[in-house]
Amino acid sequence: MSQNYFNLDSLQHHLLVATPQLDDSPFERAVIYVCNHDDEGTMGVVVNQPLPKVSFKDITESMGIELARPEHLPIIYKGGPVEESRGFVIHSDDYSSDASIFTGGHVLMSATADIVSDIAAGHGPQKVNFCLGYAGWSPGQLEGEIARDSWLVLPADEELIFNTPVNQRYELAQDKLGIHDFTQFHDLAGRA
């Protein structure tokens, strides 16, 4: 098994970093923020795969929400293969509503129309990852994938999640894991 020495009962507010075993899959080079992990399963969102053909303006128009501030609109990410038309917003704790869920550190998740309206009006959180869809695992499924070295686990890094340019997030996650060349990953995993 690899470097995954974390208590697998508490992966919430961690990052999953795809290994080369997931190449040619929807999770190739993915970095996933884990929003929830309990005895009912795991839910997370990919935070490094933008959807270039979908804009925040497209979402507000489809919801009939007026876009008051067209500048500094959030990037839309492919959050995962489950419920791909549903929005999940991972955001800083300077914003919350009754429907916001605390995920750890200074990070919350909101998945209602209210946050879309507030972002459109310029009253939303300062830091946002707007994801369409999510990644989900049944109880024990993710733990099995981690044991088979499909994912490496990293404590959540809010700088990486919110401030790192999207095209650098995967490489920064590798660096934080101490892996500078994934071609050497199997050698590292075999020694752990």
C-alpha positions as CSV (number, residue, x, y, z in Angstrom):
1,M,0.0,0.0,0.0
2,S,1.1,3.6,-0.6
3,Q,1.6,6.5,1.8
4,N,-2.0,6.6,2.8
5,Y,-1.6,6.5,6.6
6,F,-4.7,8.5,7.3
7,N,-7.5,7.3,9.4
8,L,-9.9,6.3,6.7
9,D,-12.8,7.0,9.0
10,S,-12.2,10.8,8.5
11,L,-11.3,11.7,4.9
12,Q,-13.7,14.6,5.0
13,H,-11.8,17.9,4.2
14,H,-9.0,16.0,2.4
15,L,-7.9,15.9,-1.2
16,L,-7.8,12.8,-3.3
17,V,-5.1,12.9,-6.0
18,A,-5.5,10.5,-8.9
19,T,-2.6,8.2,-9.7
20,P,-1.7,7.0,-13.2
21,Q,-3.9,3.9,-12.5
22,L,-6.9,6.2,-13.2
23,D,-5.5,7.4,-16.6
24,D,-8.1,6.9,-19.4
25,S,-10.9,7.3,-16.9
26,P,-13.1,10.3,-16.0
27,F,-10.7,10.8,-13.0
28,E,-7.5,11.0,-15.0
29,R,-5.2,13.7,-13.2
30,A,-8.2,14.6,-11.0
31,V,-7.9,16.4,-7.6
32,I,-11.0,15.8,-5.6
33,Y,-12.1,17.7,-2.5
34,V,-13.9,15.3,-0.1
35,C,-17.0,17.0,1.2
36,N,-18.4,14.1,3.2
37,H,-17.1,10.7,4.3
38,D,-19.0,8.5,6.7
39,D,-20.5,5.1,7.1
40,E,-23.0,5.8,4.3
41,G,-20.3,6.5,1.8
42,T,-18.2,9.4,0.4
43,M,-19.0,12.5,-1.7
44,G,-16.5,14.8,-3.2
45,V,-16.0,17.2,-6.1
46,V,-13.3,17.5,-8.7
47,V,-11.6,20.9,-8.4
48,N,-9.3,20.9,-11.3
49,Q,-11.3,20.1,-14.4
50,P,-13.0,23.2,-15.8
51,L,-15.9,22.9,-18.2
52,P,-14.9,25.4,-20.9
53,K,-18.2,25.2,-22.7
54,V,-20.3,26.1,-19.6
55,S,-20.2,29.5,-18.0
56,F,-21.7,31.0,-14.9
57,K,-23.7,33.2,-17.2
58,D,-25.2,30.1,-18.8
59,I,-26.2,28.8,-15.4
60,T,-27.8,32.0,-14.3
61,E,-29.7,32.3,-17.6
62,S,-31.0,28.8,-17.3
63,M,-32.2,29.5,-13.8
64,G,-33.8,32.9,-14.7
65,I,-31.4,34.8,-12.4
66,E,-30.3,38.2,-13.3
67,L,-26.5,38.6,-13.5
68,A,-25.9,42.0,-11.8
69,R,-22.1,41.8,-11.8
70,P,-20.6,40.2,-14.9
71,E,-17.0,40.6,-13.8
72,H,-15.1,38.0,-11.7
73,L,-17.5,35.1,-12.4
74,P,-16.6,31.7,-11.1
75,I,-15.1,29.0,-13.3
76,I,-17.4,26.1,-13.7
77,Y,-15.8,22.7,-13.0
78,K,-16.8,19.1,-13.9
79,G,-17.4,18.0,-10.3
80,G,-17.9,14.4,-11.2
81,P,-20.0,11.9,-13.0
82,V,-23.0,11.9,-10.7
83,E,-25.9,14.4,-11.1
84,E,-23.9,16.3,-13.7
85,S,-26.6,19.0,-14.1
86,R,-26.7,19.8,-10.3
87,G,-24.5,22.5,-8.9
88,F,-22.3,22.1,-5.8
89,V,-20.4,25.2,-4.6
90,I,-17.3,24.7,-2.5
91,H,-16.6,28.1,-0.9
92,S,-14.9,30.1,1.8
93,D,-16.6,30.6,5.2
94,D,-17.2,34.3,4.6
95,Y,-20.6,33.2,3.3
96,S,-23.1,30.8,4.6
97,S,-26.9,30.1,4.5
98,D,-29.1,27.8,6.4
99,A,-28.4,25.2,3.7
100,S,-24.6,25.5,3.8
101,I,-22.7,22.5,5.1
102,F,-19.4,22.9,7.0
103,T,-16.9,20.5,5.5
104,G,-13.8,21.5,7.4
105,G,-11.2,24.2,7.9
106,H,-12.7,27.4,6.4
107,V,-14.6,25.6,3.7
108,L,-18.4,25.1,3.3
109,M,-20.5,23.5,0.6
110,S,-23.8,25.0,-0.7
111,A,-26.0,23.4,-3.3
112,T,-29.1,25.7,-3.5
113,A,-30.3,28.4,-5.9
114,D,-29.7,31.0,-3.2
115,I,-25.9,30.8,-3.6
116,V,-26.2,31.2,-7.3
117,S,-28.4,34.3,-6.8
118,D,-26.0,35.7,-4.3
119,I,-22.9,35.2,-6.5
120,A,-24.8,36.8,-9.4
121,A,-25.7,39.8,-7.3
122,G,-22.1,40.1,-6.0
123,H,-23.0,39.0,-2.4
124,G,-21.6,35.5,-2.5
125,P,-18.4,34.1,-1.0
126,Q,-15.0,35.6,-2.0
127,K,-13.6,32.1,-2.9
128,V,-15.6,29.7,-5.0
129,N,-15.3,26.4,-6.8
130,F,-18.6,26.0,-8.7
131,C,-18.9,22.3,-9.7
132,L,-21.5,20.5,-11.8
133,G,-21.9,17.0,-10.6
134,Y,-20.0,15.1,-7.9
135,A,-18.0,11.9,-7.3
136,G,-19.6,9.4,-5.0
137,W,-18.6,6.1,-3.5
138,S,-20.6,3.5,-1.6
139,P,-19.4,2.5,1.9
140,G,-15.9,0.9,1.7
141,Q,-15.5,1.6,-2.1
142,L,-13.2,4.5,-1.8
143,E,-11.1,2.8,0.9
144,G,-10.7,-0.1,-1.5
145,E,-9.5,2.2,-4.3
146,I,-7.1,3.9,-1.9
147,A,-5.7,0.5,-0.9
148,R,-5.2,-0.4,-4.6
149,D,-3.2,2.9,-5.0
150,S,-5.7,4.5,-7.3
151,W,-5.8,7.6,-5.1
152,L,-3.3,9.4,-2.8
153,V,-4.7,11.3,0.1
154,L,-3.6,14.8,1.1
155,P,-5.0,17.0,3.9
156,A,-7.1,19.7,2.3
157,D,-5.1,22.7,1.3
158,E,-7.3,25.8,0.9
159,E,-4.6,27.7,-1.0
160,L,-4.6,24.9,-3.6
161,I,-8.4,24.6,-3.7
162,F,-9.1,28.3,-4.1
163,N,-6.0,30.3,-5.1
164,T,-3.9,28.0,-7.3
165,P,-4.5,28.4,-11.0
166,V,-6.6,25.4,-12.2
167,N,-3.9,24.1,-14.6
168,Q,-1.4,23.9,-11.7
169,R,-3.5,22.2,-9.0
170,Y,-2.6,18.6,-10.0
171,E,1.1,19.3,-10.1
172,L,1.0,21.2,-6.8
173,A,-0.9,18.3,-5.1
174,Q,1.9,16.0,-6.4
175,D,4.5,18.3,-5.0
176,K,2.8,18.4,-1.6
177,L,2.8,14.6,-1.6
178,G,6.6,14.6,-2.4
179,I,6.1,13.1,-5.8
180,H,7.7,15.0,-8.6
181,D,7.4,12.3,-11.2
182,F,4.5,9.9,-11.2
183,T,6.5,7.4,-13.3
184,Q,8.3,6.6,-10.0
185,F,5.0,6.2,-8.1
186,H,4.9,2.4,-8.2
187,D,8.4,2.2,-6.8
188,L,7.3,4.5,-3.9
189,A,4.1,2.6,-3.3
190,G,6.0,-0.7,-3.1
191,R,8.3,0.6,-0.4
192,A,5.6,2.1,1.9
